[in-house]
Amino acid sequence: MPQYLWKDEKSGTEKEVLRSFQEYEVPPTEEEAPELVGTDPKWVRVMSGGQKVIKGNNWGSGKGRW
């Protein structure tokens, strides 16, 4: 399941939550963000960027040149 980054516009708090592809629009629940309980957060999904490349020390010519 993918992780989605959400930001509360009122407090600036960011949370990463695991959701299925069908639930990508569901903001963090009170259990996932207990520090914001009772504050009525306004969640906005952040489109995080950047790719992570994992390279092993023993990757040779058969798996590409890094």
Secondary structure, 3 states (H helix, E strand, C coil): CCEEEEEECCCCCEEEEECCHHHCCCCCCCCCCHHHCCCCCCEEEECCCCCCCCCCCCCCHHHCCC
